[in-house]
Amino acid sequence: MKNTIRTFTTSTEQHDYVTTALSLRKPPPMEEIQKLYHVSEKTNRQSILRDGLSPDYDETGLGAVFLTNVKPEALENFDIWVLDSLGIDLEEDFQCPIEKYEDNGERWFMVYDEIPPTMLSIS
């Protein structure tokens, strides 16, 4: 499946897309999501241990830290960072096409604030 970035011509079109995405998934209730995960290259480890996670600007122009509630598979040369979701101001990430959502309760989130190193551990 080819990845595409969706663009919307009207806010109604975007609203309808997001509503459809939510209705197709059966995510766990937010209060059941306690751990979140972030993947970063191991070359970033010392910086993250010192400074935490900082919002990145991607092609959408959103400056955010991207997190998921399903632990990713281990990848060579990458760290999987774990943080407790309590007290974090999360916004669901709707940039991912509907087709990419799996039926395993996986959800993606954006955090616009810095996440201090004291809230992080390596899985």
N, CA, C and O atoms as CSV, one atom per row, in Angstrom:
chain,resi,resn,atom,element,x,y,z
A,1,MET,N,N,0.841,-1.169,0.000
A,1,MET,CA,C,0.000,0.000,0.000
A,1,MET,C,C,0.892,1.240,0.000
A,1,MET,O,O,1.835,1.320,0.787
A,2,LYS,N,N,0.616,2.171,-0.841
A,2,LYS,CA,C,1.386,3.399,-0.952
A,2,LYS,C,C,0.906,4.401,0.101
A,2,LYS,O,O,-0.295,4.592,0.288
A,3,ASN,N,N,1.862,5.037,0.783
A,3,ASN,CA,C,1.511,6.076,1.750
A,3,ASN,C,C,1.172,7.353,1.010
A,3,ASN,O,O,1.864,7.734,0.066
A,4,THR,N,N,0.119,8.007,1.432
A,4,THR,CA,C,-0.247,9.285,0.841
A,4,THR,C,C,-0.559,10.269,1.952
A,4,THR,O,O,-0.972,9.883,3.046
A,5,ILE,N,N,-0.360,11.528,1.663
A,5,ILE,CA,C,-0.742,12.576,2.600
A,5,ILE,C,C,-2.069,13.126,2.107
A,5,ILE,O,O,-2.178,13.605,0.978
A,6,ARG,N,N,-3.056,13.052,2.954
A,6,ARG,CA,C,-4.376,13.523,2.571
A,6,ARG,C,C,-4.456,15.034,2.724
A,6,ARG,O,O,-3.958,15.609,3.692
A,7,THR,N,N,-5.084,15.651,1.758
A,7,THR,CA,C,-5.370,17.078,1.858
A,7,THR,C,C,-6.875,17.248,1.743
A,7,THR,O,O,-7.549,16.468,1.071
A,8,PHE,N,N,-7.382,18.248,2.388
A,8,PHE,CA,C,-8.817,18.497,2.411
A,8,PHE,C,C,-9.087,19.883,1.866
A,8,PHE,O,O,-8.353,20.828,2.154
A,9,THR,N,N,-10.145,20.003,1.075
A,9,THR,CA,C,-10.479,21.301,0.501
A,9,THR,C,C,-11.404,22.094,1.411
A,9,THR,O,O,-11.471,23.319,1.316
A,10,THR,N,N,-12.119,21.401,2.293
A,10,THR,CA,C,-13.013,22.100,3.226
A,10,THR,C,C,-12.887,21.478,4.615
A,10,THR,O,O,-12.470,20.328,4.749
A,11,SER,N,N,-13.244,22.227,5.626
A,11,SER,CA,C,-13.225,21.687,6.982
A,11,SER,C,C,-14.291,20.600,7.134
A,11,SER,O,O,-14.120,19.685,7.940
A,12,THR,N,N,-15.379,20.683,6.381
A,12,THR,CA,C,-16.422,19.644,6.428
A,12,THR,C,C,-15.864,18.325,5.907
A,12,THR,O,O,-16.128,17.267,6.478
A,13,GLU,N,N,-15.096,18.388,4.832
A,13,GLU,CA,C,-14.484,17.181,4.270
A,13,GLU,C,C,-13.542,16.541,5.287
A,13,GLU,O,O,-13.538,15.321,5.452
A,14,GLN,N,N,-12.739,17.369,5.973
A,14,GLN,CA,C,-11.825,16.857,6.984
A,14,GLN,C,C,-12.611,16.254,8.147
A,14,GLN,O,O,-12.266,15.174,8.627
A,15,HIS,N,N,-13.659,16.936,8.604
A,15,HIS,CA,C,-14.485,16.436,9.704
A,15,HIS,C,C,-15.092,15.082,9.347
A,15,HIS,O,O,-15.089,14.170,10.174
A,16,ASP,N,N,-15.609,14.938,8.136
A,16,ASP,CA,C,-16.224,13.676,7.699
A,16,ASP,C,C,-15.187,12.552,7.665
A,16,ASP,O,O,-15.488,11.418,8.037
A,17,TYR,N,N,-13.975,12.862,7.224
A,17,TYR,CA,C,-12.917,11.859,7.171
A,17,TYR,C,C,-12.570,11.376,8.576
A,17,TYR,O,O,-12.471,10.174,8.820
A,18,VAL,N,N,-12.385,12.321,9.500
A,18,VAL,CA,C,-12.026,11.969,10.873
A,18,VAL,C,C,-13.150,11.176,11.531
A,18,VAL,O,O,-12.884,10.197,12.229
A,19,THR,N,N,-14.394,11.580,11.321
A,19,THR,CA,C,-15.536,10.865,11.891
A,19,THR,C,C,-15.572,9.428,11.374
A,19,THR,O,O,-15.830,8.499,12.139
A,20,THR,N,N,-15.319,9.246,10.096
A,20,THR,CA,C,-15.277,7.904,9.510
A,20,THR,C,C,-14.140,7.090,10.116
A,20,THR,O,O,-14.324,5.918,10.445
A,21,ALA,N,N,-12.968,7.699,10.265
A,21,ALA,CA,C,-11.824,7.000,10.847
A,21,ALA,C,C,-12.147,6.505,12.242
A,21,ALA,O,O,-11.823,5.369,12.588
A,22,LEU,N,N,-12.777,7.334,13.038
A,22,LEU,CA,C,-13.117,6.938,14.398
A,22,LEU,C,C,-14.153,5.833,14.429
A,22,LEU,O,O,-14.076,4.941,15.273
A,23,SER,N,N,-15.114,5.874,13.530
A,23,SER,CA,C,-16.170,4.867,13.537
A,23,SER,C,C,-15.655,3.508,13.077
A,23,SER,O,O,-16.237,2.485,13.439
A,24,LEU,N,N,-14.578,3.468,12.286
A,24,LEU,CA,C,-14.036,2.209,11.788
A,24,LEU,C,C,-13.151,1.502,12.803
A,24,LEU,O,O,-12.913,0.301,12.680
A,25,ARG,N,N,-12.666,2.216,13.791
A,25,ARG,CA,C,-11.776,1.633,14.783
A,25,ARG,C,C,-12.505,1.433,16.091
A,25,ARG,O,O,-13.473,2.129,16.400
A,26,LYS,N,N,-12.027,0.477,16.848
A,26,LYS,CA,C,-12.564,0.224,18.177
A,26,LYS,C,C,-11.427,0.386,19.182
A,26,LYS,O,O,-10.979,-0.593,19.778
A,27,PRO,N,N,-10.959,1.622,19.372
A,27,PRO,CA,C,-9.817,1.823,20.256
A,27,PRO,C,C,-10.214,1.642,21.713
A,27,PRO,O,O,-11.383,1.788,22.071
A,28,PRO,N,N,-9.238,1.325,22.547
A,28,PRO,CA,C,-9.533,1.226,23.975
A,28,PRO,C,C,-9.876,2.606,24.520
A,28,PRO,O,O,-9.418,3.615,23.984
A,29,PRO,N,N,-10.676,2.658,25.579
A,29,PRO,CA,C,-10.962,3.961,26.194
A,29,PRO,C,C,-9.668,4.623,26.649
A,29,PRO,O,O,-8.728,3.947,27.068
A,30,MET,N,N,-9.627,5.936,26.565
A,30,MET,CA,C,-8.413,6.679,26.908
A,30,MET,C,C,-7.924,6.349,28.315
A,30,MET,O,O,-6.718,6.274,28.550
A,31,GLU,N,N,-8.848,6.151,29.248
A,31,GLU,CA,C,-8.420,5.890,30.629
A,31,GLU,C,C,-7.714,4.541,30.765
A,31,GLU,O,O,-7.054,4.298,31.775
A,32,GLU,N,N,-7.839,3.657,29.765
A,32,GLU,CA,C,-7.150,2.372,29.805
A,32,GLU,C,C,-5.751,2.449,29.217
A,32,GLU,O,O,-4.966,1.513,29.373
A,33,ILE,N,N,-5.425,3.538,28.550
A,33,ILE,CA,C,-4.095,3.691,27.948
A,33,ILE,C,C,-3.177,4.290,29.004
A,33,ILE,O,O,-3.297,5.461,29.361
A,34,GLN,N,N,-2.262,3.470,29.494
A,34,GLN,CA,C,-1.373,3.940,30.547
A,34,GLN,C,C,0.054,4.148,30.070
A,34,GLN,O,O,0.761,5.016,30.582
A,35,LYS,N,N,0.475,3.369,29.108
A,35,LYS,CA,C,1.840,3.514,28.594
A,35,LYS,C,C,1.780,3.933,27.127
A,35,LYS,O,O,0.935,3.479,26.355
A,36,LEU,N,N,2.706,4.810,26.780
A,36,LEU,CA,C,2.838,5.256,25.398
A,36,LEU,C,C,4.276,5.010,24.965
A,36,LEU,O,O,5.184,4.934,25.793
A,37,TYR,N,N,4.468,4.887,23.655
A,37,TYR,CA,C,5.772,4.535,23.115
A,37,TYR,C,C,6.190,5.517,22.021
A,37,TYR,O,O,5.367,6.023,21.258
A,38,HIS,N,N,7.493,5.767,21.975
A,38,HIS,CA,C,8.078,6.631,20.955
A,38,HIS,C,C,9.354,5.942,20.465
A,38,HIS,O,O,10.139,5.446,21.274
A,39,VAL,N,N,9.561,5.909,19.160
A,39,VAL,CA,C,10.752,5.285,18.582
A,39,VAL,C,C,11.680,6.380,18.080
A,39,VAL,O,O,11.257,7.329,17.420
A,40,SER,N,N,12.958,6.224,18.412
A,40,SER,CA,C,13.964,7.187,17.970
A,40,SER,C,C,15.267,6.450,17.710
A,40,SER,O,O,15.542,5.422,18.330
A,41,GLU,N,N,16.065,6.975,16.792
A,41,GLU,CA,C,17.362,6.371,16.508
A,41,GLU,C,C,18.237,6.380,17.755
A,41,GLU,O,O,18.187,7.310,18.558
A,42,LYS,N,N,19.035,5.334,17.901
A,42,LYS,CA,C,19.909,5.223,19.068
A,42,LYS,C,C,20.899,6.379,19.147
A,42,LYS,O,O,21.376,6.717,20.231
A,43,THR,N,N,21.209,6.985,18.007
A,43,THR,CA,C,22.127,8.130,18.020
A,43,THR,C,C,21.543,9.309,18.792
A,43,THR,O,O,22.279,10.220,19.171
A,44,ASN,N,N,20.227,9.305,19.030
A,44,ASN,CA,C,19.571,10.380,19.791
A,44,ASN,C,C,19.505,10.088,21.286
A,44,ASN,O,O,19.031,10.923,22.057
A,45,ARG,N,N,19.973,8.914,21.706
A,45,ARG,CA,C,19.781,8.482,23.091
A,45,ARG,C,C,20.327,9.483,24.117
A,45,ARG,O,O,19.614,9.860,25.047
A,46,GLN,N,N,21.568,9.911,23.960
A,46,GLN,CA,C,22.154,10.812,24.955
A,46,GLN,C,C,21.412,12.143,25.023
A,46,GLN,O,O,21.209,12.694,26.104
A,47,SER,N,N,21.015,12.648,23.878
A,47,SER,CA,C,20.256,13.900,23.843
A,47,SER,C,C,18.904,13.740,24.549
A,47,SER,O,O,18.486,14.627,25.293
A,48,ILE,N,N,18.225,12.620,24.320
A,48,ILE,CA,C,16.922,12.386,24.952
A,48,ILE,C,C,17.083,12.181,26.453
A,48,ILE,O,O,16.275,12.673,27.239
A,49,LEU,N,N,18.129,11.452,26.854
A,49,LEU,CA,C,18.368,11.267,28.288
A,49,LEU,C,C,18.650,12.599,28.981
A,49,LEU,O,O,18.285,12.792,30.141
A,50,ARG,N,N,19.296,13.509,28.271
A,50,ARG,CA,C,19.637,14.818,28.838
A,50,ARG,C,C,18.466,15.809,28.758
A,50,ARG,O,O,18.163,16.502,29.730
A,51,ASP,N,N,17.805,15.868,27.574
A,51,ASP,CA,C,16.823,16.930,27.324
A,51,ASP,C,C,15.377,16.454,27.196
A,51,ASP,O,O,14.458,17.272,27.205
A,52,GLY,N,N,15.165,15.148,27.079
A,52,GLY,CA,C,13.808,14.640,26.857
A,52,GLY,C,C,13.447,14.672,25.375
A,52,GLY,O,O,14.316,14.777,24.509
A,53,LEU,N,N,12.151,14.580,25.103
A,53,LEU,CA,C,11.652,14.603,23.719
A,53,LEU,C,C,11.116,15.986,23.399
A,53,LEU,O,O,10.383,16.580,24.190
A,54,SER,N,N,11.490,16.492,22.232
A,54,SER,CA,C,11.036,17.809,21.787
A,54,SER,C,C,10.164,17.641,20.555
A,54,SER,O,O,10.391,16.743,19.745
A,55,PRO,N,N,9.168,18.504,20.413
A,55,PRO,CA,C,8.316,18.432,19.221
A,55,PRO,C,C,9.134,18.627,17.952
A,55,PRO,O,O,9.982,19.516,17.876
A,56,ASP,N,N,8.870,17.783,16.956
A,56,ASP,CA,C,9.496,17.865,15.637
A,56,ASP,C,C,8.505,18.442,14.655
A,56,ASP,O,O,7.300,18.226,14.777
A,57,TYR,N,N,9.009,19.174,13.685
A,57,TYR,CA,C,8.147,19.679,12.615
A,57,TYR,C,C,8.272,18.738,11.431
A,57,TYR,O,O,9.369,18.506,10.922
A,58,ASP,N,N,7.130,18.192,10.991
A,58,ASP,CA,C,7.141,17.281,9.850
A,58,ASP,C,C,6.518,17.966,8.639
A,58,ASP,O,O,6.292,19.176,8.645
A,59,GLU,N,N,6.244,17.179,7.599
A,59,GLU,CA,C,5.717,17.758,6.357
A,59,GLU,C,C,4.345,18.396,6.531
A,59,GLU,O,O,3.928,19.191,5.689
A,60,THR,N,N,3.632,18.062,7.615
A,60,THR,CA,C,2.318,18.679,7.853
A,60,THR,C,C,2.463,20.059,8.475
A,60,THR,O,O,1.503,20.828,8.518
A,61,GLY,N,N,3.671,20.377,8.962
A,61,GLY,CA,C,3.869,21.648,9.632
A,61,GLY,C,C,3.511,21.596,11.103
A,61,GLY,O,O,3.556,22.614,11.795
A,62,LEU,N,N,3.153,20.408,11.586
A,62,LEU,CA,C,2.809,20.255,12.999
A,62,LEU,C,C,4.072,19.971,13.793
A,62,LEU,O,O,4.833,19.065,13.452
A,63,GLY,N,N,4.295,20.730,14.833
A,63,GLY,CA,C,5.411,20.472,15.725
A,63,GLY,C,C,4.906,19.625,16.874
A,63,GLY,O,O,4.230,20.131,17.770
A,64,ALA,N,N,5.230,18.331,16.859
A,64,ALA,CA,C,4.687,17.436,17.870
A,64,ALA,C,C,5.631,16.263,18.096
A,64,ALA,O,O,6.465,15.934,17.252
A,65,VAL,N,N,5.472,15.640,19.270
A,65,VAL,CA,C,6.083,14.349,19.560
A,65,VAL,C,C,5.004,13.321,19.253
A,65,VAL,O,O,3.883,13.434,19.750
A,66,PHE,N,N,5.331,12.314,18.435
A,66,PHE,CA,C,4.356,11.308,18.036
A,66,PHE,C,C,4.531,10.056,18.881
A,66,PHE,O,O,5.640,9.546,19.043
A,67,LEU,N,N,3.416,9.570,19.417
A,67,LEU,CA,C,3.413,8.438,20.335
A,67,LEU,C,C,2.330,7.446,19.941
A,67,LEU,O,O,1.345,7.813,19.300
A,68,THR,N,N,2.513,6.196,20.324
A,68,THR,CA,C,1.494,5.170,20.105
A,68,THR,C,C,1.280,4.387,21.391
A,68,THR,O,O,2.161,4.328,22.249
A,69,ASN,N,N,0.106,3.788,21.515
A,69,ASN,CA,C,-0.202,3.003,22.705
A,69,ASN,C,C,0.158,1.530,22.550
A,69,ASN,O,O,0.046,0.774,23.516
A,70,VAL,N,N,0.588,1.099,21.367
A,70,VAL,CA,C,0.987,-0.286,21.129
A,70,VAL,C,C,2.503,-0.318,20.986
A,70,VAL,O,O,3.075,0.407,20.172
A,71,LYS,N,N,3.146,-1.162,21.784
A,71,LYS,CA,C,4.610,-1.223,21.756
A,71,LYS,C,C,5.088,-1.688,20.382
A,71,LYS,O,O,4.701,-2.759,19.915
A,72,PRO,N,N,5.930,-0.880,19.737
A,72,PRO,CA,C,6.469,-1.268,18.423
A,72,PRO,C,C,7.434,-2.450,18.549
A,72,PRO,O,O,7.987,-2.702,19.620
A,73,GLU,N,N,7.623,-3.154,17.461
A,73,GLU,CA,C,8.617,-4.220,17.431
A,73,GLU,C,C,10.003,-3.601,17.494
A,73,GLU,O,O,10.234,-2.499,16.998
A,74,ALA,N,N,10.916,-4.332,18.113
A,74,ALA,CA,C,12.296,-3.854,18.226
A,74,ALA,C,C,12.927,-3.745,16.840
A,74,ALA,O,O,12.759,-4.620,15.991
A,75,LEU,N,N,13.650,-2.660,16.636
A,75,LEU,CA,C,14.362,-2.425,15.377
A,75,LEU,C,C,15.825,-2.166,15.683
A,75,LEU,O,O,16.157,-1.502,16.664
A,76,GLU,N,N,16.698,-2.695,14.838
A,76,GLU,CA,C,18.118,-2.452,15.015
A,76,GLU,C,C,18.392,-0.962,14.880
A,76,GLU,O,O,17.835,-0.302,14.003
A,77,ASN,N,N,19.242,-0.438,15.736
A,77,ASN,CA,C,19.663,0.968,15.736
A,77,ASN,C,C,18.577,1.942,16.190
A,77,ASN,O,O,18.706,3.148,15.980
A,78,PHE,N,N,17.513,1.435,16.808
A,78,PHE,CA,C,16.449,2.303,17.320
A,78,PHE,C,C,16.144,1.958,18.769
A,78,PHE,O,O,16.177,0.793,19.164
A,79,ASP,N,N,15.847,2.988,19.556
A,79,ASP,CA,C,15.371,2.814,20.927
A,79,ASP,C,C,13.859,2.953,20.943
A,79,ASP,O,O,13.284,3.735,20.185
A,80,ILE,N,N,13.232,2.190,21.809
A,80,ILE,CA,C,11.799,2.361,22.062
A,80,ILE,C,C,11.687,3.002,23.443
A,80,ILE,O,O,12.052,2.404,24.455
A,81,TRP,N,N,11.179,4.216,23.462
A,81,TRP,CA,C,11.016,4.975,24.692
A,81,TRP,C,C,9.610,4.756,25.239
A,81,TRP,O,O,8.636,4.713,24.489
A,82,VAL,N,N,9.525,4.619,26.555
A,82,VAL,CA,C,8.241,4.376,27.224
A,82,VAL,C,C,7.969,5.538,28.158
A,82,VAL,O,O,8.865,6.025,28.847
A,83,LEU,N,N,6.703,5.978,28.171
A,83,LEU,CA,C,6.319,6.981,29.149
A,83,LEU,C,C,4.912,6.706,29.646
A,83,LEU,O,O,4.074,6.154,28.934
A,84,ASP,N,N,4.678,7.105,30.878
A,84,ASP,CA,C,3.364,6.974,31.490
A,84,ASP,C,C,2.498,8.093,30.931
A,84,ASP,O,O,2.915,9.251,30.903
A,85,SER,N,N,1.304,7.754,30.490
A,85,SER,CA,C,0.446,8.750,29.832
A,85,SER,C,C,-0.279,9.668,30.804
A,85,SER,O,O,-0.869,10.665,30.388
A,86,LEU,N,N,-0.244,9.349,32.087
A,86,LEU,CA,C,-0.962,10.180,33.054
A,86,LEU,C,C,-0.376,11.578,33.104
A,86,LEU,O,O,0.837,11.747,33.226
A,87,GLY,N,N,-1.231,12.569,33.010
A,87,GLY,CA,C,-0.808,13.958,33.102
A,87,GLY,C,C,-0.275,14.543,31.811
A,87,GLY,O,O,0.176,15.688,31.798
A,88,ILE,N,N,-0.316,13.787,30.725
A,88,ILE,CA,C,0.170,14.288,29.436
A,88,ILE,C,C,-1.025,14.757,28.616
A,88,ILE,O,O,-2.033,14.059,28.508
A,89,ASP,N,N,-0.897,15.939,28.046
A,89,ASP,CA,C,-1.959,16.505,27.209
A,89,ASP,C,C,-1.822,15.931,25.797
A,89,ASP,O,O,-0.982,16.379,25.016
A,90,LEU,N,N,-2.661,14.931,25.476
A,90,LEU,CA,C,-2.580,14.219,24.201
A,90,LEU,C,C,-3.640,14.701,23.236
A,90,LEU,O,O,-4.739,15.095,23.628
A,91,GLU,N,N,-3.281,14.660,21.960
A,91,GLU,CA,C,-4.255,14.886,20.893
A,91,GLU,C,C,-4.124,13.717,19.938
A,91,GLU,O,O,-3.010,13.358,19.554
A,92,GLU,N,N,-5.234,13.118,19.547
A,92,GLU,CA,C,-5.162,11.985,18.630
A,92,GLU,C,C,-4.622,12.448,17.280
A,92,GLU,O,O,-4.978,13.519,16.789
A,93,ASP,N,N,-3.759,11.623,16.688
A,93,ASP,CA,C,-3.137,11.938,15.406
A,93,ASP,C,C,-3.999,11.385,14.279
A,93,ASP,O,O,-4.120,10.171,14.117
A,94,PHE,N,N,-4.593,12.276,13.506
A,94,PHE,CA,C,-5.453,11.861,12.404
A,94,PHE,C,C,-4.760,12.017,11.051
A,94,PHE,O,O,-5.422,11.959,10.015
A,95,GLN,N,N,-3.445,12.214,11.041
A,95,GLN,CA,C,-2.716,12.368,9.791
A,95,GLN,C,C,-2.536,11.038,9.069
A,95,GLN,O,O,-2.325,11.000,7.857
A,96,CYS,N,N,-2.621,9.953,9.824
A,96,CYS,CA,C,-2.430,8.623,9.253
A,96,CYS,C,C,-3.687,8.198,8.503
A,96,CYS,O,O,-4.784,8.302,9.051
A,97,PRO,N,N,-3.559,7.718,7.255
A,97,PRO,CA,C,-4.745,7.287,6.505
A,97,PRO,C,C,-5.502,6.178,7.226
A,97,PRO,O,O,-4.895,5.362,7.920
A,98,ILE,N,N,-6.803,6.145,7.068
A,98,ILE,CA,C,-7.653,5.157,7.721
A,98,ILE,C,C,-7.131,3.745,7.479
A,98,ILE,O,O,-7.140,2.918,8.392
A,99,GLU,N,N,-6.681,3.462,6.268
A,99,GLU,CA,C,-6.261,2.126,5.898
A,99,GLU,C,C,-5.073,1.643,6.719
A,99,GLU,O,O,-4.856,0.436,6.824
A,100,LYS,N,N,-4.299,2.553,7.304
A,100,LYS,CA,C,-3.110,2.173,8.064
A,100,LYS,C,C,-3.429,1.745,9.483
A,100,LYS,O,O,-2.596,1.117,10.136
A,101,TYR,N,N,-4.632,2.076,9.981
A,101,TYR,CA,C,-4.985,1.687,11.338
A,101,TYR,C,C,-5.216,0.193,11.395
A,101,TYR,O,O,-5.907,-0.369,10.545
A,102,GLU,N,N,-4.646,-0.444,12.386
A,102,GLU,CA,C,-4.826,-1.875,12.544
A,102,GLU,C,C,-5.969,-2.128,13.513
A,102,GLU,O,O,-6.343,-1.254,14.294
A,103,ASP,N,N,-6.511,-3.321,13.454
A,103,ASP,CA,C,-7.629,-3.673,14.316
A,103,ASP,C,C,-7.116,-4.277,15.625
A,103,ASP,O,O,-7.653,-5.278,16.099
A,104,ASN,N,N,-6.090,-3.676,16.202
A,104,ASN,CA,C,-5.525,-4.170,17.453
A,104,ASN,C,C,-5.636,-3.123,18.563
A,104,ASN,O,O,-4.981,-3.235,19.599
A,105,GLY,N,N,-6.463,-2.113,18.339
A,105,GLY,CA,C,-6.620,-1.063,19.337
A,105,GLY,C,C,-5.532,-0.007,19.275
A,105,GLY,O,O,-5.464,0.867,20.138
A,106,GLU,N,N,-4.674,-0.082,18.252
A,106,GLU,CA,C,-3.584,0.883,18.140
A,106,GLU,C,C,-4.132,2.281,17.883
A,106,GLU,O,O,-5.024,2.487,17.061
A,107,ARG,N,N,-3.564,3.228,18.617
A,107,ARG,CA,C,-3.898,4.639,18.423
A,107,ARG,C,C,-2.599,5.420,18.395
A,107,ARG,O,O,-1.615,5.039,19.028
A,108,TRP,N,N,-2.609,6.524,17.647
A,108,TRP,CA,C,-1.451,7.409,17.566
A,108,TRP,C,C,-1.839,8.763,18.132
A,108,TRP,O,O,-2.963,9.234,17.959
A,109,PHE,N,N,-0.878,9.376,18.813
A,109,PHE,CA,C,-1.121,10.638,19.494
A,109,PHE,C,C,-0.017,11.637,19.178
A,109,PHE,O,O,1.091,11.278,18.780
A,110,MET,N,N,-0.364,12.902,19.370
A,110,MET,CA,C,0.599,13.992,19.238
A,110,MET,C,C,0.640,14.730,20.572
A,110,MET,O,O,-0.392,14.945,21.209
A,111,VAL,N,N,1.827,15.109,20.978
A,111,VAL,CA,C,2.037,15.931,22.166
A,111,VAL,C,C,2.807,17.149,21.703
A,111,VAL,O,O,3.864,17.019,21.086
A,112,TYR,N,N,2.292,18.327,21.993
A,112,TYR,CA,C,2.916,19.560,21.513
A,112,TYR,C,C,3.923,20.140,22.491
A,112,TYR,O,O,4.617,21.103,22.166
A,113,ASP,N,N,4.010,19.570,23.673
A,113,ASP,CA,C,4.932,20.057,24.690
A,113,ASP,C,C,6.182,19.187,24.727
A,113,ASP,O,O,6.199,18.070,24.210
A,114,GLU,N,N,7.219,19.721,25.346
A,114,GLU,CA,C,8.423,18.930,25.594
A,114,GLU,C,C,8.078,17.863,26.631
A,114,GLU,O,O,7.285,18.105,27.542
A,115,ILE,N,N,8.673,16.690,26.487
A,115,ILE,CA,C,8.499,15.620,27.466
A,115,ILE,C,C,9.831,15.459,28.176
A,115,ILE,O,O,10.817,15.050,27.563
A,116,PRO,N,N,9.870,15.779,29.472
A,116,PRO,CA,C,11.155,15.760,30.192
A,116,PRO,C,C,11.712,14.336,30.330
A,116,PRO,O,O,10.953,13.367,30.337
A,117,PRO,N,N,13.030,14.221,30.439
A,117,PRO,CA,C,13.660,12.901,30.534
A,117,PRO,C,C,13.209,12.124,31.771
A,117,PRO,O,O,13.258,10.894,31.772
A,118,THR,N,N,12.778,12.811,32.811
A,118,THR,CA,C,12.326,12.127,34.025
A,118,THR,C,C,11.067,11.304,33.792
A,118,THR,O,O,10.747,10.434,34.602
A,119,MET,N,N,10.348,11.559,32.703
A,119,MET,CA,C,9.132,10.808,32.395
A,119,MET,C,C,9.395,9.652,31.441
A,119,MET,O,O,8.460,8.945,31.067
A,120,LEU,N,N,10.646,9.443,31.038
A,120,LEU,CA,C,10.983,8.467,29.992
A,120,LEU,C,C,11.874,7.343,30.508
A,120,LEU,O,O,12.681,7.522,31.420
A,121,SER,N,N,11.699,6.185,29.892
A,121,SER,CA,C,12.628,5.073,30.105
A,121,SER,C,C,12.740,4.331,28.776
A,121,SER,O,O,11.868,4.434,27.913
A,122,ILE,N,N,13.836,3.578,28.631
A,122,ILE,CA,C,14.028,2.797,27.411
A,122,ILE,C,C,13.458,1.416,27.647
A,122,ILE,O,O,13.715,0.794,28.677
A,123,SER,N,N,12.680,0.937,26.684
A,123,SER,CA,C,12.052,-0.380,26.808
A,123,SER,C,C,13.085,-1.470,26.559
A,123,SER,O,O,12.757,-2.656,26.617
